[in-house]
Amino acid sequence: MEKLFLGINSQIVCIRKKDGKELWRQKVKSGRLTNVYFDENKLFAYSGGHLFCLDAGNGRIRWERTLKGLGYGNCIIASESDNAALISAQMAAQQATAASTAVTSSAATNS
């Protein structure tokens, strides 16, 4: 695979691994945390209580679904082919991000 997909501040960004060049960028629903998951040339993203399916080649949104009744918190995205270790790693990464954000917010408030 030649691409790296980032979810940052309501943006999905596609970066070429060999030189870091940005290939495309797509704005999605506003949210603190934007999760991404790649599967069969589709990129799935969660942000702001919405699930998106994007074309991994060009970043165009194929579809969007509101996840009513589930809130706006953290989201783990996995498919039936993922193993428990991968899902656990995703959860640990999200918890670390949430803890870091809380510390940064607390430090800014106390300044």
The first five atom37 places (N, CA, C, CB, O) and aatype in JSON, in Angstrom:
{
  "aatype": [12, 6, 11, 10, 13, 10, 7, 9, 2, 15, 5, 9, 19, 4, 9, 1, 11, 11, 3, 7, 11, 6, 10, 17, 1, 5, 11, 19, 11, 15, 7, 1, 10, 16, 2, 19, 18, 13, 3, 6, 2, 11, 10, 13, 0, 18, 15, 7, 7, 8, 10, 13, 4, 10, 3, 0, 7, 2, 7, 1, 9, 1, 17, 6, 1, 16, 10, 11, 7, 10, 7, 18, 7, 2, 4, 9, 9, 0, 15, 6, 15, 3, 2, 0, 0, 10, 9, 15, 0, 5, 12, 0, 0, 5, 5, 0, 16, 0, 0, 15, 16, 0, 19, 16, 15, 15, 0, 0, 16, 2, 15],
  "atom_mask": [
    [1, 1, 1, 1, 1],
    [1, 1, 1, 1, 1],
    [1, 1, 1, 1, 1],
    [1, 1, 1, 1, 1],
    [1, 1, 1, 1, 1],
    [1, 1, 1, 1, 1],
    [1, 1, 1, 0, 1],
    [1, 1, 1, 1, 1],
    [1, 1, 1, 1, 1],
    [1, 1, 1, 1, 1],
    [1, 1, 1, 1, 1],
    [1, 1, 1, 1, 1],
    [1, 1, 1, 1, 1],
    [1, 1, 1, 1, 1],
    [1, 1, 1, 1, 1],
    [1, 1, 1, 1, 1],
    [1, 1, 1, 1, 1],
    [1, 1, 1, 1, 1],
    [1, 1, 1, 1, 1],
    [1, 1, 1, 0, 1],
    [1, 1, 1, 1, 1],
    [1, 1, 1, 1, 1],
    [1, 1, 1, 1, 1],
    [1, 1, 1, 1, 1],
    [1, 1, 1, 1, 1],
    [1, 1, 1, 1, 1],
    [1, 1, 1, 1, 1],
    [1, 1, 1, 1, 1],
    [1, 1, 1, 1, 1],
    [1, 1, 1, 1, 1],
    [1, 1, 1, 0, 1],
    [1, 1, 1, 1, 1],
    [1, 1, 1, 1, 1],
    [1, 1, 1, 1, 1],
    [1, 1, 1, 1, 1],
    [1, 1, 1, 1, 1],
    [1, 1, 1, 1, 1],
    [1, 1, 1, 1, 1],
    [1, 1, 1, 1, 1],
    [1, 1, 1, 1, 1],
    [1, 1, 1, 1, 1],
    [1, 1, 1, 1, 1],
    [1, 1, 1, 1, 1],
    [1, 1, 1, 1, 1],
    [1, 1, 1, 1, 1],
    [1, 1, 1, 1, 1],
    [1, 1, 1, 1, 1],
    [1, 1, 1, 0, 1],
    [1, 1, 1, 0, 1],
    [1, 1, 1, 1, 1],
    [1, 1, 1, 1, 1],
    [1, 1, 1, 1, 1],
    [1, 1, 1, 1, 1],
    [1, 1, 1, 1, 1],
    [1, 1, 1, 1, 1],
    [1, 1, 1, 1, 1],
    [1, 1, 1, 0, 1],
    [1, 1, 1, 1, 1],
    [1, 1, 1, 0, 1],
    [1, 1, 1, 1, 1],
    [1, 1, 1, 1, 1],
    [1, 1, 1, 1, 1],
    [1, 1, 1, 1, 1],
    [1, 1, 1, 1, 1],
    [1, 1, 1, 1, 1],
    [1, 1, 1, 1, 1],
    [1, 1, 1, 1, 1],
    [1, 1, 1, 1, 1],
    [1, 1, 1, 0, 1],
    [1, 1, 1, 1, 1],
    [1, 1, 1, 0, 1],
    [1, 1, 1, 1, 1],
    [1, 1, 1, 0, 1],
    [1, 1, 1, 1, 1],
    [1, 1, 1, 1, 1],
    [1, 1, 1, 1, 1],
    [1, 1, 1, 1, 1],
    [1, 1, 1, 1, 1],
    [1, 1, 1, 1, 1],
    [1, 1, 1, 1, 1],
    [1, 1, 1, 1, 1],
    [1, 1, 1, 1, 1],
    [1, 1, 1, 1, 1],
    [1, 1, 1, 1, 1],
    [1, 1, 1, 1, 1],
    [1, 1, 1, 1, 1],
    [1, 1, 1, 1, 1],
    [1, 1, 1, 1, 1],
    [1, 1, 1, 1, 1],
    [1, 1, 1, 1, 1],
    [1, 1, 1, 1, 1],
    [1, 1, 1, 1, 1],
    [1, 1, 1, 1, 1],
    [1, 1, 1, 1, 1],
    [1, 1, 1, 1, 1],
    [1, 1, 1, 1, 1],
    [1, 1, 1, 1, 1],
    [1, 1, 1, 1, 1],
    [1, 1, 1, 1, 1],
    [1, 1, 1, 1, 1],
    [1, 1, 1, 1, 1],
    [1, 1, 1, 1, 1],
    [1, 1, 1, 1, 1],
    [1, 1, 1, 1, 1],
    [1, 1, 1, 1, 1],
    [1, 1, 1, 1, 1],
    [1, 1, 1, 1, 1],
    [1, 1, 1, 1, 1],
    [1, 1, 1, 1, 1],
    [1, 1, 1, 1, 1],
    [1, 1, 1, 1, 1]
  ],
  "atom_positions": [
    [[0.84, -1.17, 0.0], [0.0, 0.0, 0.0], [0.88, 1.24, 0.0], [-0.95, -0.01, 1.21], [1.85, 1.32, 0.75]],
    [[0.55, 2.19, -0.83], [1.38, 3.38, -1.01], [0.87, 4.6, -0.27], [1.48, 3.7, -2.46], [1.55, 5.62, -0.22]],
    [[-0.33, 4.52, 0.33], [-0.96, 5.69, 0.93], [-1.11, 5.53, 2.43], [-2.31, 5.95, 0.3], [-1.19, 4.42, 2.97]],
    [[-1.14, 6.69, 3.09], [-1.39, 6.77, 4.51], [-2.59, 7.69, 4.68], [-0.14, 7.29, 5.31], [-2.63, 8.77, 4.08]],
    [[-3.58, 7.29, 5.5], [-4.79, 8.07, 5.7], [-4.81, 8.6, 7.12], [-6.05, 7.23, 5.4], [-4.63, 7.84, 8.08]],
    [[-5.03, 9.9, 7.26], [-5.05, 10.55, 8.57], [-6.44, 11.15, 8.82], [-3.96, 11.65, 8.66], [-7.06, 11.69, 7.91]],
    [[-6.9, 11.05, 10.04], [-8.12, 11.73, 10.47], [-7.73, 12.81, 11.46], [0.0, 0.0, 0.0], [-7.31, 12.51, 12.57]],
    [[-7.86, 14.07, 11.06], [-7.4, 15.19, 11.89], [-8.44, 16.3, 11.87], [-6.03, 15.71, 11.4], [-8.76, 16.84, 10.81]],
    [[-8.98, 16.64, 13.04], [-9.88, 17.79, 13.16], [-10.91, 17.9, 12.05], [-9.07, 19.06, 13.2], [-10.97, 18.9, 11.33]],
    [[-11.71, 16.87, 11.9], [-12.8, 16.84, 10.92], [-12.32, 16.8, 9.47], [-13.68, 18.05, 11.1], [-13.1, 17.09, 8.56]],
    [[-11.08, 16.44, 9.25], [-10.52, 16.32, 7.9], [-9.97, 14.91, 7.72], [-9.41, 17.39, 7.65], [-9.4, 14.33, 8.65]],
    [[-10.14, 14.36, 6.54], [-9.47, 13.13, 6.16], [-8.42, 13.53, 5.14], [-10.49, 12.04, 5.58], [-8.72, 14.2, 4.15]],
    [[-7.18, 13.14, 5.38], [-6.06, 13.53, 4.52], [-5.38, 12.26, 4.02], [-5.05, 14.45, 5.27], [-5.1, 11.34, 4.79]],
    [[-5.1, 12.23, 2.72], [-4.39, 11.11, 2.11], [-2.98, 11.57, 1.77], [-5.13, 10.59, 0.84], [-2.79, 12.55, 1.04]],
    [[-1.99, 10.86, 2.31], [-0.57, 11.2, 2.13], [0.12, 10.05, 1.39], [0.12, 11.47, 3.51], [-0.1, 8.88, 1.71]],
    [[0.96, 10.39, 0.41], [1.77, 9.36, -0.26], [2.95, 9.03, 0.65], [2.26, 9.84, -1.67], [3.7, 9.92, 1.04]],
    [[3.1, 7.76, 0.98], [4.12, 7.32, 1.94], [5.55, 7.62, 1.5], [3.99, 5.85, 2.18], [6.37, 8.02, 2.33]],
    [[5.85, 7.45, 0.23], [7.25, 7.55, -0.19], [7.83, 8.95, -0.09], [7.38, 7.07, -1.59], [9.05, 9.09, 0.06]],
    [[6.99, 10.0, -0.18], [7.54, 11.35, -0.13], [6.74, 12.34, 0.72], [7.65, 11.88, -1.52], [7.11, 13.51, 0.83]],
    [[5.63, 11.87, 1.32], [4.85, 12.73, 2.19], [3.93, 13.7, 1.47], [0.0, 0.0, 0.0], [3.32, 14.56, 2.11]],
    [[3.82, 13.6, 0.15], [2.98, 14.52, -0.61], [1.5, 14.27, -0.28], [3.23, 14.36, -2.13], [1.05, 13.13, -0.23]],
    [[0.77, 15.36, -0.05], [-0.67, 15.26, 0.17], [-1.36, 15.02, -1.18], [-1.24, 16.55, 0.87], [-1.19, 15.79, -2.12]],
    [[-2.12, 13.93, -1.26], [-2.81, 13.57, -2.5], [-4.22, 14.13, -2.56], [-2.85, 12.08, -2.65], [-4.68, 14.56, -3.62]],
    [[-4.9, 14.13, -1.44], [-6.23, 14.73, -1.35], [-6.59, 15.0, 0.1], [-7.29, 13.83, -2.01], [-5.97, 14.49, 1.03]],
    [[-7.63, 15.83, 0.25], [-8.15, 16.18, 1.58], [-9.65, 16.32, 1.47], [-7.49, 17.5, 2.13], [-10.16, 16.92, 0.51]],
    [[-10.37, 15.78, 2.45], [-11.83, 15.85, 2.43], [-12.34, 16.27, 3.82], [-12.46, 14.49, 2.01], [-11.98, 15.65, 4.82]],
    [[-13.15, 17.32, 3.87], [-13.78, 17.75, 5.13], [-14.99, 16.87, 5.4], [-14.2, 19.26, 5.07], [-15.78, 16.59, 4.5]],
    [[-15.11, 16.43, 6.65], [-16.28, 15.66, 7.08], [-16.93, 16.41, 8.25], [-15.88, 14.19, 7.49], [-16.51, 17.52, 8.58]],
    [[-17.92, 15.83, 8.85], [-18.66, 16.47, 9.94], [-17.72, 16.87, 11.06], [-19.74, 15.53, 10.47], [-16.78, 16.15, 11.39]],
    [[-17.99, 18.03, 11.64], [-17.16, 18.55, 12.71], [-17.19, 17.63, 13.93], [-17.61, 19.95, 13.1], [-18.25, 17.19, 14.37]],
    [[-16.01, 17.37, 14.46], [-15.89, 16.54, 15.66], [-14.48, 16.63, 16.2], [0.0, 0.0, 0.0], [-13.54, 16.92, 15.46]],
    [[-14.32, 16.38, 17.51], [-12.99, 16.44, 18.12], [-12.08, 15.33, 17.62], [-13.09, 16.36, 19.63], [-10.88, 15.53, 17.42]],
    [[-12.67, 14.16, 17.42], [-11.89, 13.0, 17.02], [-12.42, 12.47, 15.7], [-11.93, 11.9, 18.11], [-13.62, 12.25, 15.56]],
    [[-11.54, 12.26, 14.74], [-11.93, 11.72, 13.44], [-11.21, 10.4, 13.23], [-11.61, 12.73, 12.29], [-9.99, 10.39, 13.03]],
    [[-11.94, 9.3, 13.29], [-11.37, 7.96, 13.11], [-11.47, 7.55, 11.65], [-12.08, 6.92, 14.02], [-12.44, 7.89, 10.97]],
    [[-10.47, 6.81, 11.19], [-10.51, 6.3, 9.82], [-10.19, 4.81, 9.8], [-9.52, 7.07, 8.92], [-9.5, 4.29, 10.67]],
    [[-10.71, 4.14, 8.78], [-10.5, 2.71, 8.62], [-10.52, 2.4, 7.12], [-11.6, 1.87, 9.38], [-11.45, 2.79, 6.42]],
    [[-9.5, 1.72, 6.63], [-9.38, 1.37, 5.21], [-9.8, -0.08, 4.99], [-7.94, 1.61, 4.7], [-9.4, -0.97, 5.74]],
    [[-10.61, -0.31, 3.94], [-11.03, -1.66, 3.6], [-11.45, -1.7, 2.13], [-12.2, -2.13, 4.52], [-12.4, -1.02, 1.74]],
    [[-10.75, -2.47, 1.32], [-11.1, -2.7, -0.09], [-11.33, -1.41, -0.89], [-12.34, -3.56, -0.17], [-12.39, -1.23, -1.49]],
    [[-10.35, -0.52, -0.89], [-10.36, 0.75, -1.6], [-11.48, 1.69, -1.13], [-10.5, 0.51, -3.08], [-11.84, 2.64, -1.83]],
    [[-12.02, 1.42, 0.04], [-12.97, 2.33, 0.67], [-12.35, 2.79, 1.98], [-14.37, 1.65, 0.9], [-11.64, 2.04, 2.65]],
    [[-12.63, 4.02, 2.33], [-12.16, 4.57, 3.58], [-13.4, 4.93, 4.39], [-11.23, 5.8, 3.36], [-14.24, 5.7, 3.94]],
    [[-13.49, 4.38, 5.58], [-14.61, 4.67, 6.46], [-14.12, 5.63, 7.52], [-15.21, 3.37, 7.09], [-13.03, 5.46, 8.07]],
    [[-14.92, 6.64, 7.82], [-14.53, 7.65, 8.79], [-15.7, 7.97, 9.71], [-14.04, 8.91, 8.08], [-16.85, 8.04, 9.28]],
    [[-15.38, 8.17, 10.99], [-16.38, 8.58, 11.96], [-15.97, 9.95, 12.48], [-16.51, 7.55, 13.13], [-14.81, 10.18, 12.85]],
    [[-16.93, 10.87, 12.52], [-16.69, 12.19, 13.08], [-18.03, 12.84, 13.41], [-15.87, 13.07, 12.11], [-18.95, 12.81, 12.6]],
    [[-18.12, 13.41, 14.58], [-19.3, 14.19, 14.96], [-20.62, 13.43, 14.88], [0.0, 0.0, 0.0], [-21.63, 14.01, 14.51]],
    [[-20.61, 12.15, 15.24], [-21.85, 11.38, 15.23], [-22.28, 10.89, 13.86], [0.0, 0.0, 0.0], [-23.41, 10.44, 13.69]],
    [[-21.39, 10.97, 12.87], [-21.7, 10.54, 11.51], [-20.66, 9.52, 11.04], [-21.74, 11.75, 10.55], [-19.48, 9.61, 11.4]],
    [[-21.1, 8.57, 10.25], [-20.22, 7.61, 9.61], [-20.18, 7.93, 8.13], [-20.69, 6.14, 9.86], [-21.23, 8.1, 7.5]],
    [[-18.98, 8.0, 7.56], [-18.79, 8.32, 6.15], [-18.09, 7.16, 5.45], [-17.98, 9.62, 5.99], [-17.3, 6.44, 6.05]],
    [[-18.4, 7.0, 4.18], [-17.66, 6.09, 3.31], [-17.08, 6.94, 2.19], [-18.57, 4.92, 2.74], [-17.82, 7.61, 1.46]],
    [[-15.76, 6.93, 2.05], [-15.08, 7.72, 1.03], [-14.38, 6.8, 0.04], [-14.07, 8.69, 1.66], [-14.0, 5.68, 0.38]],
    [[-14.22, 7.27, -1.17], [-13.41, 6.59, -2.16], [-11.95, 6.84, -1.78], [-13.73, 7.08, -3.63], [-11.52, 7.99, -1.74]],
    [[-11.19, 5.79, -1.51], [-9.8, 5.95, -1.06], [-8.91, 6.54, -2.15], [-9.24, 4.6, -0.61], [-7.85, 7.09, -1.85]],
    [[-9.31, 6.43, -3.4], [-8.49, 6.95, -4.49], [-8.55, 8.45, -4.65], [0.0, 0.0, 0.0], [-7.55, 9.08, -4.99]],
    [[-9.73, 9.05, -4.41], [-9.87, 10.48, -4.65], [-10.49, 11.25, -3.49], [-10.69, 10.69, -5.87], [-10.55, 12.48, -3.54]],
    [[-10.96, 10.57, -2.45], [-11.5, 11.24, -1.28], [-12.96, 11.65, -1.37], [0.0, 0.0, 0.0], [-13.49, 12.24, -0.43]],
    [[-13.6, 11.37, -2.48], [-15.02, 11.74, -2.61], [-15.88, 10.91, -1.65], [-15.5, 11.54, -4.06], [-15.66, 9.72, -1.47]],
    [[-16.85, 11.58, -1.05], [-17.76, 10.89, -0.14], [-18.75, 10.06, -0.94], [-18.5, 11.9, 0.77], [-19.48, 10.6, -1.77]],
    [[-18.79, 8.75, -0.69], [-19.73, 7.84, -1.35], [-21.08, 7.88, -0.65], [-19.19, 6.4, -1.36], [-22.13, 7.92, -1.29]],
    [[-21.03, 7.88, 0.69], [-22.27, 7.99, 1.46], [-21.95, 8.49, 2.86], [-23.01, 6.64, 1.52], [-20.8, 8.47, 3.31]],
    [[-23.0, 8.93, 3.55], [-22.9, 9.43, 4.93], [-24.14, 8.96, 5.69], [-22.76, 11.0, 4.97], [-25.25, 9.0, 5.16]],
    [[-23.95, 8.53, 6.92], [-25.06, 8.09, 7.77], [-24.94, 8.74, 9.15], [-25.07, 6.54, 7.9], [-23.88, 8.75, 9.76]],
    [[-26.05, 9.28, 9.62], [-26.12, 9.79, 10.98], [-26.28, 8.61, 11.92], [-27.28, 10.82, 11.14], [-27.08, 7.71, 11.66]],
    [[-25.55, 8.61, 13.0], [-25.64, 7.54, 13.99], [-26.46, 8.04, 15.17], [-24.22, 7.06, 14.45], [-25.94, 8.26, 16.26]],
    [[-27.75, 8.22, 14.94], [-28.65, 8.79, 15.94], [-28.71, 7.91, 17.19], [-30.06, 8.96, 15.35], [-28.73, 6.68, 17.12]],
    [[-28.74, 8.6, 18.31], [-28.89, 7.92, 19.59], [-27.6, 7.37, 20.18], [0.0, 0.0, 0.0], [-27.61, 6.8, 21.26]],
    [[-26.47, 7.53, 19.47], [-25.2, 6.99, 19.96], [-24.27, 8.06, 20.53], [-24.5, 6.26, 18.85], [-23.22, 7.72, 21.08]],
    [[-24.63, 9.31, 20.42], [-23.81, 10.39, 20.96], [-22.66, 10.75, 20.03], [0.0, 0.0, 0.0], [-22.64, 10.39, 18.85]],
    [[-21.69, 11.48, 20.6], [-20.58, 12.01, 19.81], [-19.23, 11.6, 20.37], [-20.66, 13.51, 19.74], [-18.23, 12.24, 20.05]],
    [[-19.17, 10.57, 21.17], [-17.93, 10.15, 21.79], [-17.01, 9.4, 20.85], [0.0, 0.0, 0.0], [-17.2, 9.4, 19.63]],
    [[-16.0, 8.78, 21.43], [-15.03, 7.99, 20.67], [-15.71, 6.82, 19.97], [-13.9, 7.49, 21.58], [-16.74, 6.33, 20.43]],
    [[-15.12, 6.39, 18.88], [-15.68, 5.29, 18.09], [-14.54, 4.4, 17.61], [-16.51, 5.84, 16.89], [-13.53, 4.89, 17.11]],
    [[-14.71, 3.1, 17.75], [-13.78, 2.13, 17.2], [-14.41, 1.6, 15.92], [-13.46, 0.96, 18.22], [-15.58, 1.2, 15.93]],
    [[-13.67, 1.58, 14.83], [-14.17, 1.05, 13.56], [-13.4, -0.23, 13.27], [-14.01, 2.1, 12.39], [-12.17, -0.23, 13.24]],
    [[-14.11, -1.33, 13.04], [-13.48, -2.61, 12.75], [-14.39, -3.38, 11.8], [-13.21, -3.42, 14.05], [-15.58, -3.1, 11.7]],
    [[-13.83, -4.35, 11.11], [-14.63, -5.22, 10.24], [-14.53, -6.65, 10.76], [-14.15, -5.13, 8.76], [-13.79, -6.93, 11.7]],
    [[-15.27, -7.52, 10.14], [-15.27, -8.92, 10.58], [-13.92, -9.59, 10.39], [-16.33, -9.7, 9.84], [-13.68, -10.65, 10.98]],
    [[-13.03, -9.02, 9.59], [-11.73, -9.63, 9.37], [-10.65, -9.16, 10.36], [-11.27, -9.34, 7.96], [-9.54, -9.69, 10.36]],
    [[-10.97, -8.16, 11.2], [-10.0, -7.67, 12.18], [-9.9, -8.61, 13.37], [-10.37, -6.26, 12.64], [-10.86, -9.27, 13.74]],
    [[-8.71, -8.64, 13.95], [-8.54, -9.49, 15.12], [-8.6, -8.66, 16.4], [-7.2, -10.26, 15.05], [-8.55, -7.43, 16.35]],
    [[-8.7, -9.32, 17.52], [-8.86, -8.65, 18.81], [-7.66, -7.76, 19.15], [-9.04, -9.69, 19.91], [-7.84, -6.71, 19.77]],
    [[-6.46, -8.14, 18.75], [-5.26, -7.34, 19.05], [-5.33, -5.98, 18.36], [-3.99, -8.09, 18.62], [-4.97, -4.97, 18.96]],
    [[-5.8, -5.96, 17.12], [-5.92, -4.7, 16.39], [-6.95, -3.8, 17.05], [-6.3, -4.95, 14.93], [-6.7, -2.6, 17.22]],
    [[-8.08, -4.35, 17.42], [-9.13, -3.57, 18.06], [-8.64, -3.04, 19.4], [-10.4, -4.41, 18.24], [-8.91, -1.89, 19.74]],
    [[-7.93, -3.85, 20.17], [-7.37, -3.4, 21.45], [-6.38, -2.27, 21.25], [-6.69, -4.58, 22.18], [-6.34, -1.32, 22.04]],
    [[-5.58, -2.35, 20.21], [-4.61, -1.28, 19.92], [-5.32, 0.02, 19.58], [-3.68, -1.69, 18.76], [-4.9, 1.09, 20.0]],
    [[-6.41, -0.07, 18.82], [-7.19, 1.12, 18.48], [-7.76, 1.75, 19.75], [-8.33, 0.77, 17.49], [-7.72, 2.97, 19.93]],
    [[-8.3, 0.92, 20.63], [-8.87, 1.43, 21.87], [-7.81, 2.11, 22.73], [-9.54, 0.29, 22.66], [-8.07, 3.17, 23.3]],
    [[-6.63, 1.52, 22.83], [-5.54, 2.1, 23.62], [-5.11, 3.45, 23.04], [-4.34, 1.14, 23.68], [-4.85, 4.39, 23.78]],
    [[-5.04, 3.53, 21.73], [-4.66, 4.79, 21.08], [-5.69, 5.88, 21.35], [-4.5, 4.59, 19.57], [-5.33, 7.02, 21.62]],
    [[-6.96, 5.53, 21.29], [-8.01, 6.52, 21.57], [-7.96, 6.98, 23.02], [-9.38, 5.94, 21.25], [-8.12, 8.17, 23.29]],
    [[-7.74, 6.06, 23.94], [-7.67, 6.43, 25.35], [-6.48, 7.34, 25.61], [-7.57, 5.18, 26.23], [-6.59, 8.28, 26.4]],
    [[-5.36, 7.08, 24.96], [-4.18, 7.94, 25.11], [-4.46, 9.33, 24.56], [-2.96, 7.32, 24.4], [-4.06, 10.33, 25.16]],
    [[-5.14, 9.4, 23.42], [-5.48, 10.69, 22.83], [-6.42, 11.47, 23.73], [-6.12, 10.5, 21.45], [-6.23, 12.66, 23.95]],
    [[-7.42, 10.8, 24.26], [-8.38, 11.45, 25.15], [-7.69, 11.96, 26.41], [-9.52, 10.48, 25.53], [-7.97, 13.07, 26.86]],
    [[-6.79, 11.17, 26.98], [-6.06, 11.58, 28.18], [-5.17, 12.79, 27.88], [-5.22, 10.42, 28.72], [-5.08, 13.71, 28.7]],
    [[-4.51, 12.78, 26.75], [-3.64, 13.88, 26.34], [-4.45, 15.16, 26.15], [-2.89, 13.53, 25.05], [-4.02, 16.24, 26.57]],
    [[-5.6, 15.04, 25.54], [-6.47, 16.21, 25.32], [-6.94, 16.77, 26.65], [-7.67, 15.84, 24.44], [-6.99, 17.99, 26.82]],
    [[-7.3, 15.91, 27.58], [-7.76, 16.35, 28.9], [-6.65, 17.09, 29.64], [-8.24, 15.16, 29.73], [-6.91, 18.12, 30.27]],
    [[-5.42, 16.58, 29.59], [-4.29, 17.23, 30.25], [-4.01, 18.58, 29.62], [-3.04, 16.34, 30.2], [-3.77, 19.55, 30.33]],
    [[-4.02, 18.65, 28.3], [-3.76, 19.9, 27.59], [-4.84, 20.93, 27.94], [-3.71, 19.66, 26.07], [-4.52, 22.09, 28.2]],
    [[-6.11, 20.52, 27.94], [-7.2, 21.42, 28.28], [-7.08, 21.92, 29.71], [-8.54, 20.72, 28.08], [-7.32, 23.1, 29.98]],
    [[-6.73, 21.04, 30.61], [-6.58, 21.4, 32.02], [-5.44, 22.4, 32.2], [-6.33, 20.14, 32.87], [-5.57, 23.37, 32.95]],
    [[-4.34, 22.17, 31.51], [-3.18, 23.07, 31.6], [-3.53, 24.45, 31.06], [-1.98, 22.49, 30.83], [-3.13, 25.46, 31.63]],
    [[-4.28, 24.5, 29.96], [-4.68, 25.78, 29.37], [-5.61, 26.54, 30.29], [-5.35, 25.55, 28.0], [-5.53, 27.76, 30.38]],
    [[-6.51, 25.84, 30.99], [-7.46, 26.46, 31.9], [-6.75, 27.02, 33.12], [-8.52, 25.46, 32.31], [-7.14, 28.06, 33.64]],
    [[-5.73, 26.33, 33.58], [-5.0, 26.75, 34.78], [-3.98, 27.85, 34.52], [-4.32, 25.57, 35.37], [-3.43, 28.4, 35.47]],
    [[-3.73, 28.18, 33.27], [-2.73, 29.2, 32.93], [-3.23, 30.59, 33.19], [-2.31, 29.08, 31.5], [-2.5, 31.55, 32.96]]
  ]
}
